[in-house]
Amino acid sequence: SLDYDVVNEQFYRANKLKPLNEVRSDFLVTFLQMIEDIQALSEDALFDPQYFTWRKGQPLYQIVEGSGYGHYAEHIEVIREWLSHPSSEV
């Protein structure tokens, strides 16, 4: 099982010294690619729990929520706080 705290820490360490404009640009490119990839999927691919065997009976849309809009919602307040004080570490 994936430890999201460990993954988040790895991403943080790899990117914490990047300038804000580069972080925002990377985010936008990744976000737009994710939207494009999701739009290319059929409804069955998103919602049928048996469509992808590697999902072991869980529909793909759960990853879309967890790694997309749900993930952003989970961290938005920390990001807003950091943006209001960009010289401090969060």
C-alpha positions in Angstrom: 0.0 0.0 0.0 1.2 3.5 -0.8 2.1 5.8 2.1 0.9 9.2 0.9 2.7 11.1 3.7 6.0 9.6 2.4 5.1 10.4 -1.2 4.1 13.9 -0.3 7.3 14.4 1.7 9.4 13.2 -1.3 7.6 15.6 -3.7 8.0 18.5 -1.1 11.8 17.9 -0.7 12.3 17.6 -4.5 10.4 20.8 -5.2 10.7 23.1 -2.2 13.5 25.2 -3.6 11.8 25.8 -7.0 10.5 29.4 -7.6 6.8 29.8 -7.1 6.2 30.6 -10.8 7.8 27.3 -11.8 5.7 25.4 -9.3 2.6 27.0 -10.6 3.6 26.3 -14.2 4.3 22.7 -13.4 1.0 22.4 -11.6 -0.9 23.8 -14.5 0.7 21.6 -17.0 0.1 18.5 -14.9 -3.5 19.5 -14.1 -4.3 20.1 -17.8 -2.8 16.8 -18.8 -4.8 15.0 -16.1 -8.0 16.7 -17.4 -7.2 15.7 -21.0 -6.4 12.1 -19.9 -9.7 11.8 -17.9 -11.7 13.2 -20.8 -10.3 10.6 -23.1 -11.6 7.8 -20.9 -15.0 6.1 -21.5 -17.7 6.2 -18.8 -17.1 2.4 -18.3 -13.4 3.0 -17.8 -14.2 5.6 -15.1 -17.1 3.9 -13.3 -17.1 0.2 -13.9 -15.4 -1.4 -10.9 -14.3 -4.4 -13.0 -13.0 -2.5 -16.0 -9.4 -2.4 -14.7 -8.4 -5.6 -13.0 -5.5 -3.9 -11.2 -8.1 -1.7 -9.4 -9.3 -5.0 -7.7 -13.0 -4.0 -7.8 -12.6 -0.3 -7.2 -13.7 2.1 -9.9 -11.1 4.4 -11.4 -13.0 7.6 -10.6 -11.9 7.1 -7.0 -8.3 7.8 -8.1 -9.5 10.9 -10.0 -11.1 12.2 -6.8 -8.3 11.3 -4.5 -5.5 12.5 -6.7 -7.3 15.4 -8.3 -10.0 17.6 -6.9 -10.2 15.9 -3.5 -6.4 16.2 -3.1 -6.6 19.9 -3.9 -9.4 20.5 -1.5 -7.5 18.7 1.2 -4.5 21.0 0.9 -6.0 24.3 -0.3 -5.9 26.0 3.1 -2.2 25.2 3.6 -1.5 26.5 0.1 -3.4 29.7 0.6 -1.6 30.3 3.9 1.8 29.7 2.3 0.9 32.0 -0.6 0.0 34.8 1.9 3.5 34.4 3.5 5.7 33.0 0.7 9.0 33.6 2.6 8.0 31.1 5.3 8.1 27.3 5.1 4.9 25.4 5.6 
